[in-house]
Structures are given as C-alpha cells and as structure tokens.
Amino acid sequence: MTTGAPVEILLVEDNPQDAELTLRALLKRGLANHVRWVRDGVEAVDYIFGTSADAAPAISRPAKLILLDLKLPRMDGLEVLRRLKADKRTNSIPVVVLTSSRQEPDIEECYRLGANSYIVKPVEFENFSAAVAQLGMYWLLLNQEPKLDPPPGPESRS
Amino acid sequence: MNTADPKPPGAPLPAWVLPVALGWTVLVASLLIWQIMGDRDTMRRIARAEARTHFNKDQAVRLWAAAHGGVYVPTDARTPPNPHLSHVPERDIETPSGRKLTMMNPAYILRQMMEEYSDVYGTHGHITSLKLLRPENAADAWETNALKAFETGIKEVFEFTEIRGEPYLRLMRPLVTEKGCMKCHSAQGYQVGDVRGGIGVSLPLAPLIAEHRSSSVQTAVALGLIWLLGLAGLSGASGLARRRMAERLTAEEALRKSEYRHRIVADFTDDWEYWRLPDGSLTYVSPSCERLTGYPAREFLQDPELLMKVIHPEDRPLFVRHLADLRDAPVDERHAEMEFRILTRSGEERWIGHVCRQVFASDGKPLGRRGSNRDITARKLAEAEILKLNAELEQRVRDRTVQLETANKELEAFSYSVSHDLRAPLRAIHGFARILQEDYAPRLDAEGRRLLDVISVEAVRMGRLIDELLKFSRLNSQPLQKEMVSHQALASEALEQLAAVRSGRRIEMAVGDLPASPCDPALLLQVWVNLLSNALKYTGPRAVAEIVIGGRQEGDDAVYFVKDNGVGFDMKYADKLFGVFQRLHTSAEFEGVGVGLALVQRIVHRHGGRVWAEGRVDEGATFYFSLPNPEGKR
C-alpha cells in the first residue's frame, strides 16, 4: 500500500480479516499498489469529501473504484453509497458493493441508490480471491471511465 | 293433541212446534165442534119448524072443525058415536034418507086421522087437558108441567127430550077456548078465552139425528184430513227448522272450535303478541305480555300507547323510525324487525326482539299491524359477553401481532447478522487456512495439510448450513403470492435447474399429468427442486435411476408425488424425514445438511397441504405432497 500515490481503489471494510483477504487477492494480481483502506462509513466519507461535508472534496478524483461493505460501524455502507451517488462530483465513480449479505432488500436498495455491482463475498477462499481479482481487473482495466476536468495527476498505469 | 271433531249436536224440536200443533188441533177441534153444534142447531131448527108445521096442520084441521061446530059423518064401525060427546045435543042425527050421522069434534077428527092415516099424516099430534072429556087423552108428566106453565101465560113450550128412550122434539101450545069449542066443552065450565088444555106434537128426532151424525162424521173426516195435512206441514216445517238449526249449530260449533284453536295458539305463546288496528286501538294482546313487561294484557288494551311507553326512552326514536320504515316498505314486504329495550313495570331493563307485519284483509284493505315481541335479554347478554370476549381477543391478537411483528423484525435482524457476521469468521477461517496451505505448504507434512483441509471443508459446510437456515427461516416472513400454477411447467423448470446434477447419469424419467393448483410458484418450484434433487441424490448408487413424477386430484386436494428407485428409507424413521437438520444418512454417504425436506414441508404446510413419504430400505421412496384445490374437484 502506497499512500503517496493516487488512490485507485478505496476499500471500505471494517473486518480486518476480510480486508486482509481482499488485499491479498488484489496483491496477487498486482492491483494492491494504490489501495486505500478505511474502516467505516465516516472515514470513507471524510476521505472522499474532506472532513466537512460541505467542503470541496479533499481530492478531486478520490478513487477509480470503491469496494464498499454494507455493515459498517458509525455510518453504514448504504448511507455512504447514497452520498456518493447524490453528489455529481462523485456519482460516476464505480461503486462495487462487496458484502456478506444475500438479503434481497439490501440488493434492491443498493441498485436503487446507484451501485454499479453487488458481490456476495464467497466463504470459500478460492472463490473469494477469484471474485476480488476479477472485479479489480474488470473495473480498473477493462472498464472505461468518463473523462474528468482536470484529470488528477498522472494516469494510473494500465 | 288432535281430537276428532265430534258430531254436530242434534237440534232440539223448535219451541214453537208444540204450541202451534196444539193451537192447530184446538182450532180444528173448535171448528169441528162449531160445525157439529151448528149442524145440531140447524137440525133442531128444522125439527122445530117441522114440529110447528105439524102443529099448524093439526091446528088448521081443528080450527076448521071447530069453526063448523063439529062435522057430521056417517056412523059406522070405524066411526061410532063419540061417547064423550053424549052430552052434546044432536050428537047423532039422521038424514032424510035415514042415514045415520054422528058428530065428530076436532079432537075426534084428529084422533081418527092420526089413527087411520098415521103413515101419511106423519107426526102424531096429541091434545090433552087437565080436564078431559076422554080419559085416553090424559096428559103425561111432561105435558102436565107444560099445561101448568100455560096457566102462567107462556105461549109455547119446546123441549128436546126422550120418550121411551128415543129422542123426540116435543112442542106444546095452549088450547084457547073459542066460540066453536063451547058446543062440546061448555059443560066443563070453560069460558071463551080460557086455556082449556094444550096441543102437543112429538117429533121423533132419530132420523134427523142420524142425518146429523152422518154429516158430523163427514165434517169430522174432512176436518181430520185438514188437521193431518196441517200437522204434516208443521212436521215438515219443523224438520226444516231443525235442519237449519242443526246447520247453524254445526257452523257455530266449528266457529267456536276455530276460535278456541286460534286463541290457544295466540294465548299460549312465550312471545308477546298483539294486533293493533289502524285506529290505534289494540284488538288483541297475548297474556304473555305480563311475563315480559309486568303489565297485564288488560292495561295494554285500555291504553295502547303503553306499547310505546314501555320502550326504553333512548330506543323510542328507533321504534318510531321502524314504524315509518314499515309504512314505507313495498306492499309485499311490509314487515320489519328490530331490537329494542323495554323497562318493565318494576323498572327492569329487558331486550326485546321485535317483528311486525302489516295486516291486510283479503280485499287488500289495511287492518293495522301485527307485532311479535320476544325476550332476547339472555341472548343480548350472551352477545355482549361475546363482544367483550371478542374485543379482548382482538386486543390479545393485536398485542400478539405486535409481539410477532417485533419478533419477526428481531428475527430479520438476527438473520441479517447471521448472514453477515457468521459468514465473515468462516471466510476468515477458510481463507487463512488456505493462505497457510499456500504460503507454508513446504513446512507442513501430509498430516498438517490434511488437518488444514478438514478446517477448510468444514468451514465451507458451515457456510452452506447458514445459507440453508436463512432460506428456511425467511420462508415464514414472506407472504404467499398465490396464483393458478401449472405444476407440469414447475416440474420441467426444476428438472432444468438440476441439469448439472443429472448430467453424466442414466436416468429414466417419467412425468405424468399433473393437475394445476393455486399456490406460490416460486415456493413450489423450490419444492419440486428439492424433491427431485433428493430423488437424484438417493438414486446415485443405481446404475439406472428411475424417477416417476405424478399427480391427481383427490377430493378437494391436488396430490403430487415423486417416486424413485433409490436407497429408500426405513419407515420407522419416516417422522424424521421432514425435520430440520434431520438426516437418515451421513454426509459421507450422501451430501446435504438436512434442510431440503424440512423446507418442502414448511412450504406445503404454509399452503394448507400435507407431506408424507413411503419407502423401504433399498427399495426406493415416494414423496407425496398435497395442495388444497377445491376447484379441481369434478
């Protein structure tokens, strides 16, 4: 994890084991260099918008992909999602919900709020690793993001 | 009780019959008597006239003879000289030719005429006197009395009497001395004008009486016939009257019995019945009103407004409206019901079930209103009790529902946290065991690697258990979305879903006609999937799996089954088949966590159906389930 470089993936995850497994899976694919891990919704919102919600974002382009858990301390993932998608500065950032919940209401609510993808974390390590690796590859390498003015810093490696 | 109608009572003889018969008899008898008496009078008048005629004839002869101072006739044997006239000069004379003549005085002439020509002459006259010339002319007792009566100035004596047992009319008139008489009777000392004696006539009445009798018999016969005719008419009239009377009595009896029946029916009801006429008066109130209201029927009859007064003041407007409704109802539906409270004489409150109906005569004329009141206090109290219990029950249901909703929410929250939080550690266990294997494999021996494998496998199994449990618990909170479902389609879809399981196996599948039934298609698809996957699973050891899917309508239910030729089961464990996490086989023999059939049972039960199974060890099993399908009944 390199803190100085532009963040490509924002991982919002309160469970350190899950976070470690996720990071390991990304690492195996060489996608873990520009990952920023925050442990709850408040931290996530602070990171994206700065400490005050009214202020301009701390970073004009906070991340290329956000991996969002739903069940989080202080502010849950749904609220984070709602805020991201309600703000036009951030609503184009792909948000992949990565959660243990198979609950239909959660799935429906996430898509209603504008989640780009909804992944249930597999219990099996192999499946989990494969899922994380695939979604990282897809959103970071295959997916074409819209151009933003001005583009923040140098482009991430492709 | 049904008593046979007694025969109508025999009508008595009308009271007027006997007096009329008596009157008629008296009348006819009077007529008869009057007629007979009249006839007798006539007969007597005739007799008297005849007697007088005879008398006058005698008198004429006598007067004629007297006027001539006697008459000379030839003396012969028949007519000898009258010795009683010996004192009379020239009693016997001779004609110049020498024929001897003797004088006949009136008495002598008459005597001779009567004696010699009595047949022609008829009735015998009789001349008599108290001083006689001829002793044979002496008066009998009756004549003596008559002669004595003449001396008192009576001119005529009549009497119907008997002579020697025969009926006679006797007539006697005084014989007054005249100049002509003196020739013979002066010797006796009579002066002209003296009553010298009497001349009598005795008329035999036998022929007249006989005639009178025969005429009386005729009259009697005629009147007798008239009398009988009258009696016959009377008898006819009386018979007619008796029949009329009997008819009237029968009709009265029928009316009385009918009245009695209706009164018994009306009086012996527990309900309080009444009939109110259009003018507001009450024409009938059943005695039962007293039991209900405490007021006797008499008081209602005296004051019909009591009907309104007994009603609880709060309910009176209802009753007034009820009456208006009744009046406004269509003619053929003019009856109405309501319930109201009354206050009895003692002030007790009672509930009355009231029904009333407009009364119409057969010609459609309104005859007021017929009311029926029943004491429904007990029912009302029971209803109130029921309402109270219902309210309590509803409150309890509401409380329980709130509790249930709370519990459901808690369960959902619990499911959520189970789903989310229980999986996370499992993922960690599995993940880190794998990482250990990946990163530290060279340092682990075979046993170490086997142990790590066990950890991984069990973690995965627990994950599946959690998933199944969640699915199972979620079943209760989801509402059923029922629609008419083709089970043929559901079974096909289930088989498609199980395509992966089926691949590479030899399966003989037979699908029969499955009746459609109303159910939640998503849940029933789960049932079919679970049953078919079970069948596939337990036929695994068979070289050729034989699976039969079937169904039929049985009464109000649609029944479906899945039959296989798999390993089967022992029927003594049949009750364990559908329990959650209950298994008859180890995971090593057949994989699974023991939720599939429990899920089937839960889904079917929620639809109001049943599940059951038949099987024998090693001889296959058949799983049945039924769903209510009343419309499928033929």
HADDOCK unambig.tbl for C-alpha pairs under 7 A between the chains (distance, minus, plus):
assign (segid A and resid 17 and name CA) (segid B and resid 428 and name CA) 5.86 0.50 0.50
assign (segid A and resid 18 and name CA) (segid B and resid 428 and name CA) 6.74 0.50 0.50
assign (segid A and resid 21 and name CA) (segid B and resid 431 and name CA) 6.92 0.50 0.50
assign (segid A and resid 100 and name CA) (segid B and resid 419 and name CA) 6.51 0.50 0.50
assign (segid A and resid 100 and name CA) (segid B and resid 420 and name CA) 4.65 0.50 0.50
assign (segid A and resid 100 and name CA) (segid B and resid 423 and name CA) 6.61 0.50 0.50
assign (segid A and resid 101 and name CA) (segid B and resid 416 and name CA) 6.94 0.50 0.50
assign (segid A and resid 101 and name CA) (segid B and resid 419 and name CA) 5.75 0.50 0.50
assign (segid A and resid 101 and name CA) (segid B and resid 420 and name CA) 5.20 0.50 0.50
assign (segid A and resid 123 and name CA) (segid B and resid 423 and name CA) 6.55 0.50 0.50
assign (segid A and resid 123 and name CA) (segid B and resid 426 and name CA) 6.38 0.50 0.50
assign (segid A and resid 123 and name CA) (segid B and resid 427 and name CA) 4.44 0.50 0.50
assign (segid A and resid 123 and name CA) (segid B and resid 460 and name CA) 6.47 0.50 0.50
assign (segid A and resid 123 and name CA) (segid B and resid 463 and name CA) 6.50 0.50 0.50
assign (segid A and resid 124 and name CA) (segid B and resid 427 and name CA) 6.38 0.50 0.50
assign (segid A and resid 124 and name CA) (segid B and resid 430 and name CA) 6.20 0.50 0.50
assign (segid A and resid 124 and name CA) (segid B and resid 431 and name CA) 6.89 0.50 0.50
assign (segid A and resid 124 and name CA) (segid B and resid 460 and name CA) 6.19 0.50 0.50
assign (segid A and resid 125 and name CA) (segid B and resid 427 and name CA) 6.71 0.50 0.50
assign (segid A and resid 125 and name CA) (segid B and resid 430 and name CA) 5.91 0.50 0.50
assign (segid A and resid 125 and name CA) (segid B and resid 431 and name CA) 4.47 0.50 0.50
assign (segid A and resid 125 and name CA) (segid B and resid 434 and name CA) 6.71 0.50 0.50
